[in-house]
Amino acid sequence: MLIKWRAWLAHALNPVCPGCQQALAGDHLCLVCQSFLTPLPLPCPCCGEPNSNGHRCGRCLKYPSRWDRLYAPWPFEFLARHLILEFKYRRNFAAGQALVRLWHANVGAVDLPDAFAFAPMTHAKQMKRGYNQAQWLCRSFSKSFKRPVFSGLQKKHDTQPLEGLTKKERKRVLKNSFQVLSPPPKHIAIIDDVFTSGATANELARILKKAGAARVDIWVLARTPLQGKSML
């Protein structure tokens, strides 16, 4: 524990860029590292599919999602991937905060929601893991955009890991695993670190709209490339 406190104190007194570890004031990325964060080119406003000229892609037209809009600035590749994994698994909060600071500048104009929300974990899983990175991001966005956090979502039971599952299998695993405990606001944005298949977002949007929400957006730090295709 003493070693951890010493490491935290050393970082607080001598902040560095989360990307290259060069000395830098505050929780920011240096300009060189910022240049390595490649934005998604003309993404689909619903799923983030690149090179869609800002219009809904054919997949979203054929298979409409339950949510209304996805905001994702970067593909989950290279420096963005490194920083997110540092934040998610090594609790490098400077990396997470740096991405939150750059998020709006890279996404552009957004429709601000009435409140933010996040995919909750069961109490047992959160105790085991230590923290919920989506909750941490949600609080950061809440502070940045001065919107409240909607805390009326609950995970009813643990589900198996979604990694390696098909979209259909993910949908089956997640069905009825969440519940809404109180009436949601009319416009709500769900915060997460990475958008993958959209299975979690779809289930949360479904139950929120069933409970009374009129619009559900998804705000994430990055979007995974489609299988077999590069996002660049």
N, C-alpha and C positions, 0 to 999 in steps of 0.2 A: 504493500500500500504506500509506503514511504517513497519507493522508487517512482510510482505513478504520480504522486504529488510533485516530486522533483521535476519529472518530465513536463507536467502541466505548467509549473511555474517557469521553467526554462522557456517553454513556448510562449507564455504570456509576456515575458520580459523581452524575448527575442523572436518576434513573429517572422515567419518565412512564407514564401509563396507555396501553397499546397501542391502545386504542380512540379516545380523544379527545385524547391527547397532553398531558393536564394532569399536573402534577407529582404523583407518587405513589410511595411507598416500595415497592420490590420488584417482582417480575413478577406483578402483579395487575391486574385490571380494576377501575376505580372502580365504586361502587355504581350510579351513573347508567348506565354502559355495561352493567353486568350486567342492568339492568332491560330492556335492548333485546335480550337473548338470549332469544328466545321458544322455550319447550320444545315438543317434539313432543307433541300431545295424544293420550293414550291409544293409543300406537302398537302395531301388531302386533309381538309378541315375536320374530318371525322375520325380517321385512323392514322394519319401521319404518313401515309404512303407517299414517298418522294416523287418529284417530277409529275405532279398531277395538276399543275397550273393553278393551284389554289382551289380546285373544284373537287367535288366528291368523286372518288375513283370508282371504277366499274364494280369492284368487290362490295363497296359500301352501298352502291345503288341496288345491287342484287340481294345483298344480305344486310339490311339496315340494322344498326346497333340500337341498344336501348338508350345510350347516352346521346347527347346532342352535339357536343363539340370537344375536340381534343386539342390541347395546347402542349406542344413538345418542341423545344428549341433544337435539340441535337440528336443525332443517331447514337445509339449505345455502342460506340466504337472509340478506340484510341484513347485520347486524354480524357474525354467525358466518361468512358467506361472505367478508366483507372481511378478517377476522382470519386465516382459513385461507389465503387467497391471499397475504396479507402474509408469513405464515410459510413457505408452500410455495415461492413464487417470488422473494421478496425476502429470505429467510432472516432474517425478524424472529422470532427465537427467543423473545423476550419475549411475542409474541402466542401462539405455540404453547404456551409454558409456562403462560400465563394460562388458556387453555382446558383444559389438562390439570388444573390446580388446581381448576377449577370442574366438571369432568366428573362426578365421583362424586356431588357434591351434586345435580346435575341428573338423573342417571340413576336414582339411588336404590340399592336393594339389588342386589348382583350376586353371582353364584356365581364365586368366585375360581378361576382355572385353576391347573394345576400349573406352567405356564410360558406365556410370551408368545412370539409369532413375528410376522414381518412378510413382506410380499411382496418378495423380493429383486430387485435389478436385476443385469444382467450387469456384469462388471467394467468393460467399455468404456463402457457407458452411465453408470455411476456416476462414472467418472473425468471424463466429458464434462460431466455435470450438476453435479458437485461434492459432492453428498450425497444420501442417500435419506431423504426426510422421514418415511416410515413407520418406518424404522430408528430415527430420532431419537425419534419418539413412543414406539416400543416400549421403548427404554431408559428414557424418562421414566416410563412406566407401571410398568416393572420396578422402578425405584427407589421409586416411590410405594407400590406394593403388596407390595414385598419378595418378588417371584417372579422366577425366572431367565428368561433369554432363550434360547429354543431356536434354535440356529444351523444346524440341519440341512436347511434349504431352500436350493435353488439354482435360479437362472434359467439354463436351458440355452442359450437363444439370444434375441436381440432380437426383439420382435414389433412390428408396425405400431401406431401410436397408436390407442387405442380410441375416442377422441372421434368422434362422428358415426356410429358403427357401430350396427347393430341388436343386440339381445341375442343372436340366433342367430349373427350374424357375429362378435361378441366371443367367444362360446363356441368357435367354430371357430378363431379366431386363437390363443386361449390354450391349446387342447388340447395336452397333452404338452410345454408350454414350461417347466414346472417339474419338479424332481425332489427326492425326499427322500433325504438322504445318510446319516441315522442314525435309529434307532427313536425316534419321537416319544413324549412323555408321553401318558398316557391322556386327560387333559383339557387342551386347549390353546386359547388365544385369539389370533386374528390381529388385529394392530393396523394401522389405516390412518387416513388423514385424512378421506376422504369415501367414503360408500357410494353407488354409482351404480346399475348394473344388477345387480351381484352376480356377474358372470361370473368375475372374479378370485377372489373368495371361494369360489365354487362349485368351481373347479378346485383351489384349495389344499386345501379341505376334502376333496375327493375323494381326492387323493393321500395326504393325511395319514391318513385313515381306512383307506385301502388298506394303509398302512405300519404300522397298529396303533393309531392314536388311536381312542378310544371316543366322545369328544365334542369338537366344534370350535365355538367361539363367535367372533363378530366384534365387535370393539370399534372404534368410529370416533368422530370428533368431530362429524360431521354426516351427514345423509342428504339426497340431492337430491330435490326434489319430483318427483312423477310427472308425466310429460309431459301438459301441458294442464290440470293440476290444481294448485291452491295447497295448501301444507301448513298454511296458517293457518286 
